[in-house]
Amino acid sequence: MEIEAAVFRKILEPLSIERVEIDKPSDREVLVRTVATGVCHSDLHVIDGLGRFQLDRPIVLGHEGAGIVEAVGSGVKGLKPGDHVVACLSGFCGNCEECLSGHPNLCTGAIVARSDEALPRLSQKGAPFRQFLGISSYAEKMLLHENSVVAIDPEIPLDRAALVGCGVLTGVGAALRSSGLQPGQTVAVFGCGGVGLSIVQGARIGGARRIIGVDKFASKREMALRLGASDFVDSSEEDPVKAVRALTGGRGVDHAFEAIGDAKACRQAIESLAIRGTATIVGVLPPEEKIEFPWMAIRPECKVQTSRMGSNRFRTDIPLYLDFYRQGRLKLDEMVTKRGRLSDINEAFRAMKAGEVARTVLSFD
């Protein structure tokens, strides 16, 4: 079957819209008609050559997709044609030590992608393509392992639900799952893009009493304040560490989050902590990047930790966060600051780099 997809072929070059073949669902696989996909910074990392991804063949990027199941393979349980679903890159095996200990986001089973020896899910004139993170949502259809998918309430708009497959799941989860945030504590979020704004929302939902958004783009101020930040620091105009300390009476914050994937921002987050504070690194840094900071610049008994995909258990967390949306506690409509079609993918990346958007959503219907 032929579908239209956005194909990545060479570092630092625009994606091309091409016709690609997609296979039929095999054992435990589902074929999903893509309705909407968010445009995430992790895809831009690949285009810019900053990620550890095999570039030996073309890749269909995208990993924040939602759609409707069209067909299921043998052995699929709990999913059927017509189901509305969200895809998630935290596909799990259910049998490894991490899965069995309650951490499926750290699964080591590696079952959600087909092996290189099997028929490829995506190809073009017999040449295999790589499927990005087991998803490839920049395409009219997605062929997914059943453990990379969760069914959702069909009443929830899929163009909003798509965001919860990655950026919102990562950010809200970093605040509510990974960090150890307690009601009444203080928070600083370094980077107010899609993930950072989701951290802001997670901190608000979790009962933080002060939430300081930090970004080098002053245009992020209004959105950060609208989604729950109590204060905003323009890091292009002032030292964010000094600003955060000034806003907290010199104390620093209980929790600082880095949501960019930048070593300097990581250092600033660590240096803005209060005594016994916790810095949670959420952004994805280049593989060889180092985080360095003066030992005496941090307060006693601080912790530095990472968060992978918001420490999620996405089969339960995605429906939970969508319930927050239904209740008006999680604001997804406001996060969609730009819309387009698949042909607008390169413009979406330009807008992301320029700091013009919280999230761009591309629709297929």
C-alpha positions in Angstrom: 0.0 0.0 0.0 1.3 3.4 -0.9 1.1 6.4 1.5 2.4 9.9 1.5 5.2 10.6 4.1 7.8 13.2 5.0 11.2 11.6 4.4 14.6 12.5 6.0 17.5 11.8 3.7 20.4 14.1 4.7 21.5 16.1 7.7 20.6 19.8 7.6 18.4 19.4 4.6 14.6 19.8 4.4 12.4 16.8 4.5 10.8 15.7 1.2 7.2 14.6 0.7 7.3 11.3 -1.1 5.2 8.2 -1.8 6.3 5.3 0.4 5.1 1.7 0.7 3.7 0.5 4.1 3.4 -3.2 4.9 0.4 -5.0 6.2 0.1 -5.6 10.0 2.0 -8.7 11.1 1.7 -10.5 14.5 0.8 -8.0 17.3 0.8 -5.0 14.9 -1.9 -2.5 14.2 -2.3 -0.3 11.1 -3.4 3.2 12.1 -4.7 6.0 9.8 -2.9 9.1 11.1 -5.3 12.0 11.9 -2.8 14.4 13.5 0.8 14.6 14.6 2.6 17.1 16.7 6.0 18.4 15.6 8.6 17.7 18.3 12.1 18.9 18.9 13.5 15.4 19.0 12.8 15.1 15.2 14.8 18.4 14.7 17.7 16.8 16.6 17.9 14.1 13.9 17.7 16.7 11.1 20.5 18.7 12.7 22.6 15.6 13.2 22.6 15.7 17.0 21.1 12.3 17.9 22.5 8.8 17.9 20.4 7.5 15.1 21.4 5.2 12.2 21.5 7.3 9.1 22.3 4.4 6.7 18.9 4.6 5.0 16.1 7.2 4.7 13.9 7.8 7.8 10.3 8.7 8.1 10.4 11.0 11.1 7.6 11.9 13.6 6.6 10.3 16.8 3.7 12.3 18.3 0.8 10.9 16.4 -2.8 10.0 16.9 -5.3 8.3 14.6 -7.8 5.6 14.0 -7.1 1.9 13.8 -7.8 0.5 10.3 -6.5 -3.1 10.7 -5.0 -5.4 13.3 -2.7 -8.4 12.9 -2.9 -11.8 14.6 -2.5 -11.9 18.4 -3.6 -8.3 19.0 -5.5 -7.9 22.2 -7.6 -4.9 23.3 -7.5 -3.0 20.0 -9.9 -3.2 17.0 -10.6 -1.3 13.8 -12.3 2.0 14.6 -10.6 2.6 17.9 -9.1 6.0 18.4 -5.5 5.7 19.6 -2.4 7.7 20.6 1.0 6.3 19.7 3.9 6.5 22.1 7.6 5.9 21.6 7.7 4.3 25.1 6.7 0.9 23.6 7.3 -1.9 26.1 7.8 -5.6 26.1 6.1 -6.4 29.4 8.7 -9.0 30.4 12.0 -7.4 31.1 13.2 -6.3 34.5 12.3 -2.7 34.0 8.8 -3.5 32.8 8.2 -6.0 35.6 9.4 -3.5 38.2 6.9 -0.8 37.1 9.1 1.2 34.8 8.0 0.3 31.2 9.3 3.7 30.0 12.8 2.2 30.5 12.0 -1.1 28.7 15.0 -3.1 27.5 13.0 -5.7 25.6 13.2 -4.0 22.2 10.2 -5.7 20.6 8.3 -2.7 19.2 10.3 -2.4 16.0 10.8 -5.1 13.4 14.3 -6.6 13.1 16.5 -5.7 10.2 16.1 -9.2 9.0 12.3 -9.0 8.7 10.4 -7.3 6.0 10.5 -3.5 6.6 7.4 -1.7 7.7 8.3 1.1 5.4 10.0 1.0 2.0 10.2 2.6 -1.4 10.6 0.5 -4.6 12.0 -2.4 -2.5 14.5 -0.2 -0.6 13.9 -0.3 3.2 13.3 2.9 5.2 13.9 3.3 8.9 10.9 3.8 11.1 11.6 6.6 13.7 11.3 5.4 17.3 8.9 2.7 16.2 6.3 5.3 15.2 7.0 7.5 12.0 3.9 9.8 12.4 4.9 12.1 9.5 2.9 9.8 7.3 -0.7 9.1 6.3 -0.6 5.8 8.1 1.4 4.2 10.9 2.2 0.5 11.3 2.8 0.0 15.1 3.4 -2.7 17.6 0.3 -3.0 19.8 2.5 -2.1 22.9 3.2 1.3 21.3 -0.5 2.3 21.3 -3.2 3.2 23.8 -6.9 3.5 23.0 -8.6 6.7 24.1 -12.1 8.1 24.4 -13.3 8.9 20.9 -14.9 12.1 22.1 -11.4 13.7 22.7 -10.2 15.5 19.6 -7.3 13.6 18.1 -5.4 16.8 17.2 -5.2 17.6 20.9 -4.7 14.0 22.0 -1.6 13.6 19.7 0.3 16.1 21.9 0.0 13.7 24.9 1.9 11.0 23.0 5.3 12.7 23.7 5.7 16.4 24.7 2.9 16.6 27.2 3.5 13.1 28.5 7.2 14.0 29.0 6.7 17.4 30.6 3.7 16.7 32.8 5.2 13.4 33.9 8.6 15.1 34.7 6.7 17.3 37.2 4.3 14.7 38.6 6.2 11.4 38.2 9.9 12.0 38.1 10.7 15.0 40.2 9.2 14.2 43.6 7.4 17.6 43.6 5.3 18.2 46.7 2.4 20.7 47.0 3.6 24.1 48.1 7.1 23.8 46.7 8.8 26.2 44.2 9.7 25.5 40.6 11.8 26.9 37.8 11.5 25.7 34.3 14.4 26.4 31.9 13.0 26.4 28.4 9.3 27.1 27.6 8.8 25.2 24.4 6.2 22.4 24.2 7.9 20.2 26.9 8.7 23.1 29.2 5.2 24.4 29.0 4.0 20.9 29.9 6.3 20.9 32.9 4.7 24.3 33.9 1.3 22.7 33.7 2.4 19.6 35.6 3.8 21.8 38.4 0.6 23.7 38.5 -1.5 20.6 38.6 0.8 19.2 41.3 0.3 22.2 43.6 3.5 24.2 43.2 3.1 27.6 44.9 5.6 29.5 42.6 6.5 28.5 39.0 9.2 30.5 37.2 9.4 30.1 33.5 12.8 30.9 31.9 13.4 31.3 28.2 15.6 33.3 25.9 12.6 34.2 23.7 10.6 36.9 25.3 7.6 35.9 23.1 7.2 32.8 25.4 6.2 35.0 28.3 2.5 35.3 27.6 2.0 31.6 27.0 4.0 30.6 30.1 1.9 32.9 32.3 -1.3 31.7 30.7 -0.5 28.0 31.3 0.4 28.5 35.0 3.8 30.2 35.5 3.7 32.8 38.2 6.8 34.6 36.9 8.9 34.7 33.7 12.6 35.4 33.2 13.9 36.5 29.9 17.4 34.9 29.9 18.5 36.9 26.9 18.2 40.1 29.1 19.3 38.9 32.6 21.2 36.2 34.4 18.5 33.6 35.0 20.2 32.2 38.1 20.3 35.6 39.8 16.8 36.3 38.7 15.4 33.0 40.1 17.2 33.6 43.4 15.8 37.2 43.5 12.3 36.0 43.0 12.7 33.4 45.8 14.2 35.8 48.3 17.7 34.4 47.7 16.7 30.9 48.6 16.5 29.3 45.2 13.8 26.8 44.1 12.9 23.3 45.3 12.8 22.0 41.8 14.5 23.1 38.6 13.8 21.5 35.3 15.9 21.8 32.1 13.7 21.3 29.0 15.9 22.3 26.1 18.8 19.9 25.8 21.4 22.5 26.4 24.4 22.1 28.8 24.4 25.8 29.8 20.7 25.6 30.8 21.4 22.4 32.7 24.1 24.3 34.7 21.8 27.2 35.3 19.1 24.9 36.6 21.4 23.2 39.0 22.8 26.6 40.3 19.3 27.9 40.9 18.4 25.3 43.5 17.6 25.8 47.1 19.1 23.7 49.9 18.1 20.0 49.3 16.6 21.0 45.9 16.3 18.7 42.9 17.3 19.4 39.3 15.6 17.2 36.7 17.2 17.1 33.3 14.4 16.5 30.8 16.0 17.8 27.6 18.0 15.5 25.3 21.6 16.8 25.0 24.0 15.9 22.2 25.6 12.5 23.0 29.1 13.8 23.8 28.0 16.9 25.7 29.3 17.5 29.2 27.5 19.4 32.1 30.0 21.2 34.2 29.4 23.6 37.1 31.4 25.0 40.0 31.1 22.8 43.1 30.5 25.8 45.4 27.8 27.2 43.1 25.2 24.7 44.4 23.5 24.4 47.8 24.0 21.5 50.2 22.4 18.1 49.6 21.0 18.9 46.1 20.2 16.2 43.6 20.6 16.1 39.9 18.6 13.5 38.0 17.3 12.8 34.5 13.7 12.0 33.4 13.0 9.8 30.5 9.6 10.4 28.9 8.1 11.7 32.1 8.7 8.3 33.9 5.5 7.3 32.2 3.3 4.2 32.3 1.6 5.5 29.1 -1.2 3.0 29.0 -2.6 4.6 32.1 -1.0 8.0 32.1 -2.2 9.1 28.7 -5.9 8.5 29.6 -5.2 10.1 32.9 -3.8 13.3 31.4 -6.6 13.4 28.9 -9.0 13.3 31.8 -7.1 16.3 33.2 -7.8 18.0 29.8 -11.5 17.1 29.9 -11.7 18.6 33.4 -10.0 21.8 32.2 -6.9 21.3 34.4 -4.5 20.5 31.5 -4.7 23.0 28.7 -4.0 21.5 25.3 -6.0 23.8 23.0 -3.8 26.7 24.1 -0.6 24.8 23.3 -1.5 24.4 19.7 -0.1 27.7 18.4 0.2 26.7 14.7 -1.5 24.3 12.4 -0.8 22.9 9.0 -0.7 19.9 6.7 2.2 17.4 6.0 3.5 19.7 3.3 4.1 22.3 6.0 6.6 20.2 7.9 9.7 22.2 7.0 8.0 25.5 7.9 7.0 23.9 11.3 10.7 23.2 12.0 11.6 26.8 11.0 9.0 28.2 13.4 10.3 25.9 16.2 13.9 27.1 15.8 12.7 30.7 15.8 10.8 30.2 19.1 7.5 31.2 17.5 5.5 28.2 18.6 4.6 26.1 21.6 3.5 23.2 19.4 2.7 22.9 15.7 0.1 20.2 14.8 -0.2 18.8 11.3 -3.6 17.3 10.3 -4.3 14.7 7.7 -8.1 14.9 7.5 
